[in-house]
Amino acid sequence: MTIESSPSTATTFGEDWVAGVLSQASGVRINGAVVSEGLEHRTLLNPTDNTAIAQVGYGNADHAAAAVRAAEGALPTWSATPAAERATALRRIAAGLSDAANHEQWAGLITTETGKRTPEAAAELKLSAVYFTTFAQLLENQAEEEFRAVPGFTHRVSPRPLGVVAVLTPWNFPVSIPARKIAPLLAAGCTAVFKPSELAPLSSMVLARLLDEHLPTGVVNTVLGDPDEVADLWLADERVRAVTFTGSTRVGRLVAAAVSDRFLPAVMELGGCAPFVVLGDANVAHAVDTLMIAKFRNNGQSCIAANQVFLARSISEEFLSLLTEKTAALTIGDPREADIDLGPLAPAQDPTRITRLVDDAIREGGEALVASRSVPSAGNYVSPQFVKNVPLDSALFAGEVFGPAAGIHVFDDVEEALALHYATGYGLAGYVCGTDLDRARGVAERMRAGIIGINNATPNYPGAPFGGLGLSGMGYEGGLKGLEAFQSFHTVAEVRV
């Protein structure tokens, strides 16, 4: 099969780009252009009301193979491009992401696909821009190291790009998670084959178009498709030299197994079951507000969402009273409306899944914090809920919920809370609330987590490394460690004779 492509019609980034991606109805961009041949078109549904958003063209194994060829062909030139020029390209991409002219339509598309509130979608675009500026700066600051510790010897250490990287991303942050992966690999001098999520591909395709606008042909090649048609081929291809994946622990195991024989470098951000520990000296009002963000941000569908809520007994009554009031007051509905707190869940099956987790925990002895409430009849909505006295072995408390629900356990000794946290096997994120910062830091230091917020519901920062432990994955994203994830290091030892 010959892959034919048609060039983009827009030459500058603006409001017409989103409309262009919708009209092209293609989830494939190879060698800097839209591919229209050989696609299987499927209907993408709006989780708000289950109406059709657009017809989207899925690629197949032929497209996946063509993407690898393009990325391999672009690698010598891009890897040899001076660091200053690569940094300039990253800053131009960041400028496109920051362009106010496109924010309304692009943020609206993110909301339409994922169900997240429009302000959160706009914030996602801004965060995505920061990833590109951050890695441009990190690249410019990275220098060859030189050591002369041994008399007569000079050791020089220099970074090298790993090569073609497979980028596999989820739907819940369809722009910022790809940005978090693509920005550092581009800075490192790698090229990419990129598979967006099947649930929210259009927002990612706008990013793919922006990347093509500012990068040489073939540096990033995007193929939307079924995992067995696209991802499996890339993971088995000898030309692919690294993989970066965000998704569930179950799928992460499959990815890890697929690349283990080749010892392929892999960055894997997997599932989470984040503890949220409220100490006895906490400012209760601030702690409740922090939990409301940590739990319900992105409709609760975030890898770092608070999942196990631990309350010190001395403040539990006051905390639960205020939490009940605030949870009951949440407004549920169309996320495009200004006064909405929670929108629909993106996967159509998730309301049933979340309801089952809550019902099972209550049937096993837990108590619902708030009364059940009605939600819009059309769309993928579910009522938010906390379960008090949650059974400690329930899936709601000991597994990844990925939705607007969580279990609550009152503790007398923080050691008990930490032991229950360790028992899950996850290690992605954690939260501690307390006014005695030394004590709060002591608890945070003992958590098994890659990122921890103290009195802070949004601890992620592009300039700092973030990575999971245990069932939550391996490797780092963000900061210098995130850049080095896509580099090898050459040490040359020379002797002057």
Secondary structure, DSSP 8 states (H G I E B T S, - for coil): ----EE--S-SS-STHHHHHHHHHTB-EEETTEEE-TT-EEEEEE-TTT--EEEEEEE--HHHHHHHHHHHHHHHHHHHHS-HHHHHHHHHHHHHHHH-HHHHHHHHHHHHHHH---HHHHHHHHHHHHHHHHHHHHHHHH---EEE--STTEEEEEEEEE--EEEEE--SSSTTHHHHHHHHHHHHHT-EEEEE--SSSHHHHHHHHHHHHHHS-TTSEEEE---TTTTHHHHHH-TTEEEEEEES-HHHHHHHHHHHHTTT--EEEE----EEEEE-TTS-HHHHHHHHHHHHHGGGG--TT-EEEEEEEHHHHHHHHHHHHHHHHT--BS-TTSTT-SB---SSTTHHHHHHHHHHHHHHTT-EESS------SSSS----EEEET--TTSHHHHS---SSEEEEEEESSHHHHHHHHHHT---SEEEEE-S-HHHHHHHHHHS--SEEEES-S----TTS-B---GGGEES-BSHHHHHHTTEEEEEEEEE--
